[in-house]
């Protein structure tokens, strides 16, 4: 998920203007801010992409708990009735997140365009960090919990079951593409390394933990930049992308699928590992590797009340001379949907330990 820091072309005029707002004109300044927020919301939609699916659902059924089997019958044989369970309920949270900008009327009139633009940049940075926190919390927390859907029907106190990725909680797991069955009481997608220290076999294990559930899709592995040297050392299973303008050595293997991005060091694909594309992501915590499958149902969902209502938007304005304030809010939630399309490897120990997250 790219972070839209610095991508503020609609604020360029305001940010580079050292005239006061009184000279620029309030209407012109506010129009620039509105266009910037619109662009920010579009960037967020692109950030979520294939990884996080937008939805207005608050509850879904995931998978089924068992597979039927074919019985061998005699000429007069009658098969035994079989029944599969309808799957498990998976809920998605929904919360309010907000921030406000406040100033005196005199300050606003005398502030320069670049000063006001800096305030808007800080607001959008806070929104981006919060979204990254919600995504990390959904992925890396191995614990199920109940959520009071207070924004919809608080008085009736509807409790939604918020589930993690598959975590050996005893709930049913869909059969694999070749009829594989999985024990819900022991099968988990939160892994530690096998023994000694993290090795190539551990990275292969976290990838296979996802691939075994699906018949098709494009593997993806997300890492922190601090793990790049380790992943590049997993030859011959890791095949790097070649930097543009660099001539490959005959003794080395490179992928020609794409060239290495030399500008976005914290958000780029660096090569493939056993066919899965490896991405450095700015929101990935150190000591964790995340694998998922593009093309399969999305691992996460982004919940909003109504289509489009999950955007960052102006919800209130208050002017009580000499103070004036503008309040912005994003109403959304991010939760796990496809419990088997994601697995996490903790590279710091033999058993999984959740990271300490902040936003």
CORNOR-V163447 format. One record per backbone hydrogen bond with DSSP energy under -0.5 kcal/mol. CO is the residue of the C=O (numbers start at 1). NH is the residue of the N-H. E is the energy in kcal/mol with one decimal. If there is no record, write none. Layout:
# CORNOR-V163447
co:CO nh:NH e:E
co:CO nh:NH e:E
This chain:
# CORNOR-V163447
co:4 nh:7 e:-1.3
co:6 nh:8 e:-1.8
co:8 nh:11 e:-2.0
co:9 nh:12 e:-1.2
co:11 nh:15 e:-3.7
co:12 nh:16 e:-2.1
co:14 nh:17 e:-1.3
co:16 nh:18 e:-0.6
co:17 nh:113 e:-0.6
co:17 nh:114 e:-1.4
co:19 nh:113 e:-1.7
co:20 nh:24 e:-2.6
co:21 nh:25 e:-3.6
co:25 nh:29 e:-2.1
co:26 nh:30 e:-2.9
co:27 nh:31 e:-2.0
co:28 nh:32 e:-1.8
co:29 nh:33 e:-2.0
co:30 nh:34 e:-2.5
co:31 nh:35 e:-2.3
co:32 nh:36 e:-1.9
co:33 nh:37 e:-2.2
co:34 nh:38 e:-2.0
co:35 nh:39 e:-2.2
co:36 nh:40 e:-2.5
co:37 nh:41 e:-2.4
co:38 nh:42 e:-1.8
co:39 nh:43 e:-2.3
co:40 nh:44 e:-2.2
co:41 nh:45 e:-1.9
co:42 nh:46 e:-1.9
co:43 nh:47 e:-2.3
co:44 nh:48 e:-2.1
co:45 nh:49 e:-1.7
co:48 nh:51 e:-1.2
co:48 nh:52 e:-1.6
co:51 nh:300 e:-1.6
co:53 nh:302 e:-2.5
co:55 nh:304 e:-1.9
co:58 nh:92 e:-1.8
co:60 nh:62 e:-0.5
co:60 nh:90 e:-3.1
co:61 nh:63 e:-0.6
co:62 nh:88 e:-1.8
co:74 nh:77 e:-1.2
co:85 nh:65 e:-0.6
co:88 nh:62 e:-3.1
co:90 nh:60 e:-2.3
co:95 nh:332 e:-1.8
co:97 nh:330 e:-3.2
co:99 nh:328 e:-3.2
co:101 nh:326 e:-2.6
co:103 nh:324 e:-2.3
co:104 nh:108 e:-2.4
co:105 nh:109 e:-2.1
co:106 nh:110 e:-1.9
co:107 nh:111 e:-2.4
co:109 nh:22 e:-2.1
co:111 nh:21 e:-2.1
co:112 nh:116 e:-1.8
co:113 nh:117 e:-2.4
co:114 nh:118 e:-1.8
co:115 nh:119 e:-1.2
co:116 nh:120 e:-1.7
co:117 nh:121 e:-2.4
co:118 nh:122 e:-2.0
co:119 nh:123 e:-1.8
co:120 nh:124 e:-2.2
co:121 nh:125 e:-2.5
co:122 nh:126 e:-2.1
co:123 nh:127 e:-1.8
co:124 nh:128 e:-2.5
co:125 nh:129 e:-2.6
co:126 nh:130 e:-2.1
co:127 nh:131 e:-2.1
co:128 nh:132 e:-2.2
co:129 nh:133 e:-2.2
co:130 nh:134 e:-2.3
co:131 nh:135 e:-2.1
co:132 nh:136 e:-2.6
co:133 nh:137 e:-2.8
co:134 nh:138 e:-1.9
co:135 nh:139 e:-2.0
co:136 nh:140 e:-2.9
co:137 nh:141 e:-1.3
co:140 nh:142 e:-0.6
co:145 nh:162 e:-3.0
co:147 nh:149 e:-0.7
co:147 nh:160 e:-3.3
co:148 nh:150 e:-2.8
co:149 nh:152 e:-1.5
co:149 nh:153 e:-2.0
co:150 nh:154 e:-0.8
co:153 nh:156 e:-0.5
co:153 nh:157 e:-0.6
co:153 nh:158 e:-0.8
co:154 nh:157 e:-0.9
co:157 nh:159 e:-0.5
co:158 nh:149 e:-2.5
co:158 nh:160 e:-0.6
co:160 nh:147 e:-2.3
co:160 nh:162 e:-0.9
co:161 nh:91 e:-3.4
co:161 nh:163 e:-0.7
co:162 nh:145 e:-2.4
co:163 nh:336 e:-0.6
co:166 nh:189 e:-3.3
co:176 nh:179 e:-1.8
co:180 nh:176 e:-2.8
co:182 nh:184 e:-0.8
co:183 nh:186 e:-1.6
co:183 nh:187 e:-3.0
co:184 nh:170 e:-2.9
co:187 nh:168 e:-1.7
co:189 nh:191 e:-0.6
co:189 nh:344 e:-2.9
co:191 nh:346 e:-3.1
co:195 nh:197 e:-2.2
co:199 nh:202 e:-1.0
co:199 nh:203 e:-1.5
co:200 nh:204 e:-2.4
co:201 nh:205 e:-1.8
co:202 nh:206 e:-2.0
co:203 nh:207 e:-1.7
co:204 nh:208 e:-2.7
co:205 nh:209 e:-1.9
co:206 nh:210 e:-0.6
co:207 nh:210 e:-1.0
co:207 nh:211 e:-2.4
co:208 nh:212 e:-2.2
co:210 nh:213 e:-1.9
co:211 nh:214 e:-1.6
co:217 nh:219 e:-0.6
co:218 nh:294 e:-3.0
co:219 nh:277 e:-2.1
co:220 nh:292 e:-2.2
co:221 nh:279 e:-3.5
co:222 nh:290 e:-2.3
co:223 nh:281 e:-2.6
co:224 nh:227 e:-2.0
co:225 nh:228 e:-1.7
co:227 nh:231 e:-2.3
co:228 nh:232 e:-2.7
co:229 nh:233 e:-1.1
co:231 nh:234 e:-1.7
co:233 nh:235 e:-1.5
co:234 nh:238 e:-2.1
co:237 nh:239 e:-0.5
co:237 nh:274 e:-2.1
co:238 nh:240 e:-0.5
co:239 nh:272 e:-2.6
co:240 nh:255 e:-2.9
co:242 nh:260 e:-1.6
co:243 nh:246 e:-1.9
co:249 nh:252 e:-1.4
co:253 nh:240 e:-0.6
co:255 nh:242 e:-1.0
co:258 nh:242 e:-0.5
co:260 nh:244 e:-0.6
co:260 nh:262 e:-0.6
co:263 nh:265 e:-1.4
co:264 nh:267 e:-1.2
co:268 nh:280 e:-3.0
co:269 nh:261 e:-0.5
co:270 nh:241 e:-2.3
co:271 nh:278 e:-2.9
co:272 nh:239 e:-3.2
co:273 nh:276 e:-2.4
co:276 nh:273 e:-3.3
co:277 nh:221 e:-2.6
co:277 nh:279 e:-0.5
co:278 nh:270 e:-2.4
co:278 nh:271 e:-0.8
co:279 nh:223 e:-2.5
co:279 nh:281 e:-0.5
co:280 nh:268 e:-0.9
co:281 nh:284 e:-1.1
co:285 nh:288 e:-0.9
co:287 nh:347 e:-2.4
co:289 nh:345 e:-2.9
co:290 nh:222 e:-3.3
co:291 nh:343 e:-2.0
co:292 nh:220 e:-2.7
co:292 nh:294 e:-0.5
co:293 nh:296 e:-1.1
co:294 nh:218 e:-3.4
co:296 nh:295 e:-0.6
co:298 nh:338 e:-1.0
co:299 nh:337 e:-3.2
co:300 nh:53 e:-2.6
co:301 nh:303 e:-0.6
co:301 nh:335 e:-1.7
co:302 nh:55 e:-2.3
co:303 nh:333 e:-1.2
co:306 nh:309 e:-2.5
co:308 nh:311 e:-1.0
co:309 nh:331 e:-0.6
co:311 nh:313 e:-0.6
co:313 nh:329 e:-2.5
co:316 nh:327 e:-2.8
co:318 nh:325 e:-3.0
co:320 nh:323 e:-2.3
co:322 nh:105 e:-2.3
co:323 nh:320 e:-1.8
co:324 nh:103 e:-2.4
co:325 nh:318 e:-2.6
co:326 nh:101 e:-2.8
co:327 nh:315 e:-2.7
co:327 nh:316 e:-1.4
co:328 nh:99 e:-2.1
co:329 nh:313 e:-2.1
co:330 nh:97 e:-1.9
co:330 nh:332 e:-0.7
co:332 nh:95 e:-2.7
co:333 nh:303 e:-3.3
co:335 nh:301 e:-2.4
co:337 nh:339 e:-1.3
co:338 nh:341 e:-1.6
co:339 nh:166 e:-1.9
co:340 nh:342 e:-1.0
co:343 nh:291 e:-2.6
co:344 nh:191 e:-3.1
co:344 nh:346 e:-0.5
co:345 nh:289 e:-2.1
co:345 nh:347 e:-0.7
co:346 nh:193 e:-0.6
co:346 nh:349 e:-0.7
co:349 nh:193 e:-2.1
co:350 nh:192 e:-0.5
co:355 nh:357 e:-0.7
